[in-house]
Amino acid sequence: MKPSEVMVSDKDYFAWRYEEQTQIKHRVIEAYAKVYMSKLGARSNTLFVDCHGGYGVYIDQNKNLYFGSSIRVHQVSESVFAHRNTKNGIIICENDTKNYRNLCKVVDDLKIKNVSIFQIDYNELIKKPNIIKRYQKYPTLFFIDPFGYYDTPMENMSDLMRPFGNEIIINFMFDFLNRGISISAIQEKQLTAFFGSDEWFKARELSGLERESFLVNLYKKNLKKKTGAKYVFAYRLCYPNRNQTYYYLIHATKNSQGMGCMKDCFALINNGRVEYLGKKNSEISLFDMDFFKQNEISDMLKNKYSGRKISFQGIWEDIIEDTAVLEKDLRATLKAMEEKREIKVVRFTSKTPKGLSGNDQIIFC
Ligand SMILES: C[S@@+](CC[C@H](N)C(=O)[O-])C[C@H]1O[C@@H](n2cnc3c(N)ncnc32)[C@H](O)[C@@H]1O
């Protein structure tokens, strides 16, 4: 939903009111873009495509200003590439005239020169030959952040991830979409385009959590099929003041390291969890404590791998998408299990006697 706007004093532009879950979204994008550019940009130029630019700036109740996704990523990019021979390019799309002008004013005010802003529907931009050439040549992180689900067709995702290193982060506007499910014909067409199939119709017979997980899983499944992503993970964000899903940030990648890093970035900002719980976000429950977390992971591993031998990387790739487990928690759990003699470890890749990595073999007793 479009936030309300406020004129920024002493400036000729407006700012959107900053909501808490938007702050979380920005911190996650910023943190992950930093990791992405640090890793992939070490040997090659990289690209960030912000498909939905927005106003460029937000304001909180104390009149503090915060920049939007593209400017934040630009700032991160300046610091990551300050002493490198490689560069990061930033392409921004904004199709609404008022929003585009506002964004340009903010960018001019900050004297940012090296970003390309287009007033265009991102669906058109990603099909332009000169843009395709760029995202096929350089590892590219796409950020797709619409207000709803209109004009975000699955069909147009198909080529974005074909080249090496390309990844997508999409804002899956669950609550808005969930409300649209039961109404008019235009929305049916939009929803079918958004999901890439009309299977979402089945959601009409479902309710509550069952409907929610059906829709998220359907989107994840179709996104994988369309883009060739090997891993897709959905991070849930609730409304700041109630225990109800607002949207999901869905991350698609072909790389388990990318998926692991994104999980770490999200968890670092959300008390070790891969979801934002609104007003409950700062509360720590028993299940968030290492002891209980490790017990739960250990039970899951015993059920899954009892009597088997599998590498550390094998386990990680096996569970990365379907569980909330972070790599550090998996490692800590396996070390505790080794101490209790519930597993044996034959180390091939670890450099230290108690380390756990890559091809180290885990034998479940
Ligand atoms: C949620 S806001 C983007 C916020 C921005 N990513 C940020 O975090 O600061 C969505 C923006 O996308 C724009 N928009 C909607 N459909 C679009 C399309 N098909 N192509 C480009 N921009 C679009 C809207 O005008 C709006 O400004």
The ligand as an ORCA input file, in Angstrom:
! r2SCAN-3c Opt
* xyz 0 1
  C       7.066      0.101     -2.987
  S       7.501      1.423     -4.016
  C       9.225      1.169     -4.232
  C      10.035      1.508     -3.045
  C      11.533      1.424     -3.225
  N      11.950      0.143     -3.780
  C      12.203      1.637     -1.894
  O      12.391      0.647     -1.166
  O      12.542      2.745     -1.562
  C       6.887      0.946     -5.581
  C       7.178      1.955     -6.682
  O       7.120      1.267     -7.934
  C       6.519      2.111     -8.896
  N       5.998      1.191     -9.946
  C       4.847      0.491     -9.944
  N       4.764     -0.303    -11.033
  C       5.917     -0.120    -11.727
  C       6.435     -0.683    -12.931
  N       5.747     -1.599    -13.615
  N       7.657     -0.286    -13.352
  C       8.375      0.636    -12.652
  N       7.911      1.215    -11.503
  C       6.713      0.831    -11.043
  C       5.474      2.867     -8.115
  O       5.150      4.075     -8.770
  C       6.171      3.081     -6.788
  O       6.842      4.310     -6.761
*
